[in-house]
Amino acid sequence: MQSWIDGHLDLAYIHQGCGDIRRAPATTENRCVSLPSLQAGGFGVVAATIFIEPGINAASNPWGYEGSHDLAGAQRAAVAQLAIYESLERDGLLRIIRTAADLHAGGPLGIVLLMEGADAIADAADAARWHARGIRMCGLTWAKGTRHAGGNAEGAGLTSSGREIVTAFDELGILHDASHLSDAAFDDLLAHTTRRVVASHSNARALLGGGQRHITDAQIREIARRGGVIGLNLYGKFLASGRAATIDDALAHIDHVATTAGACAACALGSDFDGGFAPIDVPEGLRSPQQVHALLPLLRARGWSDVDCSGFAHNNWLRVLDESLGRSDLGSGDRDASAAARDASAAARDLSAQKPRSARC
Ligand SMILES: [Zn+2]
């Protein structure tokens, strides 16, 4: 069976709000994600979020905090989700991936901790503390914006604290996630880092009309040029506007990203399953981790090779995570000669992987 990596699953949020992820749900009305369903689908690694939401009542929504001014509330909500992952790890049900070696180790589901919205990070020094607790990917904001960056619902750029944190992430080896950044914040991020950037769960704006939630063709090209990936989001409203989405719409987004990037190596999965929408809101035929396999024969029918298909399912995320976790292994950013050599060879690998293809990919 093809193994998979999902670049975006709100596991702790699902556990808090939709039901115990240690068990498959009795019905798939509210959720499809559980540790058993991920295992059955062949998912060995996922990016699992620490997602906290500004402006909602924390008493009834443990992921909530007041807003950007509420550092203590944001930290409480983020630590509560981290504690869920740590507890599941202590029980042997998953393992938190901290190093490149961890990425390749066997065992239960591996999770790369992805902070979605960074109001729980006070400043650059605090970024190092979160790295020590396991964070290896971060999007500076969710839709509504944070102290550090404008979100896709509003439009400001990076703030001075955001720029300092970007620099700290580069030194620590924390991978930048551009999903949910406003266009201005996206541009600011690229201006402040030369490192790889991903969009963990974003689709092609060109197929969806306006709004900043999804990425433009220029952004796709820049992410690909830096060797990053774009994770396909399976929420129907993010695949087609004004009508029910189908599996063909999902394929159209993948194809658009591949064609725009000039390489299938830029395409990956960032399903966002159960992340604020139910399985019924996903195109029929793709409504669970077990069903995403259906995409592969359809991609082959569109001219994708077996290598391209494995890249989409698994190897493209693996390449990006391997490289960024390799940086993270270096700790505070002290770079030695062997690390520089490894970077150079990774860049060369990426370049050959991203060579424009003549066939439709
Ligand atoms: Zn999101």
Residues whose N, C-alpha, C, O or C-beta is under 5 A from the ligand:
A	BS01	ZN	none
